[in-house]
Amino acid sequence: MPDRLPCIVPFCRRTVPADRTPAGWEIICAAHWRAVPTALKAARRRAKATVRRLAAEDEAARLRFLACPEAQVFRPDGMHPLEAARLHAVHRLVSAENRNARLWRICKRRATEAAGGIG
């Protein structure tokens, strides 16, 4: 079954075509996704939106940094303001990605617990 991705819940036989999802992704089928609390799904949706927004801001900061030749020169007195803005954008993006990953792990745990009758 290499052309299909199974639901992450043990003993669930539902699958989706592998060409509909990027490589390395995991899925929770619709039946098990309904068992995840609504507030948790909303928090994850907000986290995903934040990651998308910050990724766009990071790309804009990267382009501003690359467009300024003086920002790319070593400065013994500290960083150029564009370099500092770029580092700040990267830090915010990584923090948001970590939060999104943590919320996904919680969603997986809640779906699996609900399927097993624990939660």
C-alpha positions as CSV (number, residue, x, y, z in Angstrom):
1,M,0.0,0.0,0.0
2,P,2.8,2.5,-0.8
3,D,0.4,4.7,-2.9
4,R,-1.9,5.3,0.1
5,L,-1.5,7.0,3.5
6,P,-3.2,5.4,6.4
7,C,-4.9,7.2,9.3
8,I,-2.5,7.5,12.2
9,V,-5.1,5.9,14.6
10,P,-4.1,2.3,15.2
11,F,-6.3,-0.3,13.6
12,C,-8.1,2.3,11.5
13,R,-8.3,1.1,7.9
14,R,-9.0,4.4,6.3
15,T,-6.5,5.8,3.8
16,V,-6.1,8.7,1.4
17,P,-4.1,8.7,-1.9
18,A,-0.5,9.6,-1.2
19,D,-0.4,12.0,-4.2
20,R,-2.9,14.3,-2.4
21,T,-0.6,15.0,0.6
22,P,3.0,16.2,0.7
23,A,5.7,13.7,1.5
24,G,6.2,13.0,5.3
25,W,2.7,14.1,6.3
26,E,0.4,12.2,8.6
27,I,-3.3,12.2,8.4
28,I,-6.3,11.7,10.7
29,C,-9.4,10.4,8.9
30,A,-12.6,12.4,9.2
31,A,-14.2,9.9,11.6
32,H,-11.4,10.2,14.1
33,W,-10.9,14.0,13.5
34,R,-14.4,14.5,14.8
35,A,-13.3,13.1,18.1
36,V,-10.7,15.8,18.6
37,P,-12.2,18.7,20.8
38,T,-13.3,21.7,18.8
39,A,-11.2,24.1,20.9
40,L,-8.1,22.1,20.1
41,K,-8.9,22.1,16.4
42,A,-9.5,25.9,16.4
43,A,-6.1,26.4,18.2
44,R,-4.3,24.4,15.6
45,R,-6.1,26.2,12.8
46,R,-4.9,29.5,14.3
47,A,-1.4,28.2,14.7
48,K,-1.3,27.1,11.1
49,A,-2.5,30.5,10.0
50,T,0.2,32.1,12.1
51,V,2.9,29.9,10.6
52,R,1.7,30.9,7.1
53,R,1.7,34.6,7.9
54,L,5.1,34.5,9.6
55,A,6.6,32.6,6.7
56,A,5.5,35.4,4.4
57,E,6.9,38.0,6.7
58,D,10.2,36.0,7.0
59,E,10.4,35.9,3.2
60,A,9.8,39.7,3.0
61,A,12.5,40.3,5.6
62,R,14.9,38.0,3.7
63,L,14.3,39.9,0.5
64,R,14.8,43.3,2.2
65,F,18.1,42.0,3.7
66,L,19.3,40.6,0.3
67,A,18.4,43.9,-1.5
68,C,20.6,46.0,0.8
69,P,24.3,45.4,0.0
70,E,25.5,47.3,3.1
71,A,23.5,45.0,5.4
72,Q,25.5,42.0,4.2
73,V,28.9,43.5,5.2
74,F,30.4,42.4,8.5
75,R,30.0,45.1,11.2
76,P,32.2,44.8,14.2
77,D,30.0,47.2,16.1
78,G,26.9,45.0,15.8
79,M,24.2,44.0,13.4
80,H,22.6,46.0,10.7
81,P,18.9,46.7,11.5
82,L,17.8,44.7,8.5
83,E,19.8,41.7,9.8
84,A,18.3,42.0,13.2
85,A,14.8,42.2,11.7
86,R,15.6,39.0,9.7
87,L,16.8,37.1,12.8
88,H,13.7,38.2,14.7
89,A,11.4,37.0,11.9
90,V,13.2,33.7,11.8
91,H,12.9,33.3,15.6
92,R,9.2,34.1,15.5
93,L,8.6,31.6,12.7
94,V,10.4,28.8,14.4
95,S,8.5,29.4,17.6
96,A,5.2,29.3,15.7
97,E,6.2,26.1,13.9
98,N,7.1,24.5,17.3
99,R,3.6,25.5,18.7
100,N,1.9,24.1,15.6
101,A,3.8,20.8,15.9
102,R,3.0,20.5,19.6
103,L,-0.7,21.1,18.9
104,W,-0.6,18.4,16.1
105,R,0.9,15.9,18.5
106,I,-1.9,16.7,21.0
107,C,-4.5,16.2,18.3
108,K,-3.0,12.8,17.4
109,R,-3.0,11.8,21.0
110,R,-6.7,12.9,21.5
111,A,-7.9,11.1,18.4
112,T,-6.0,7.9,19.3
113,E,-7.3,8.0,22.9
114,A,-10.9,8.6,21.7
115,A,-10.7,5.7,19.3
116,G,-9.4,3.4,22.1
117,G,-12.2,4.6,24.5
118,I,-9.8,6.3,26.8
119,G,-10.6,10.0,26.3
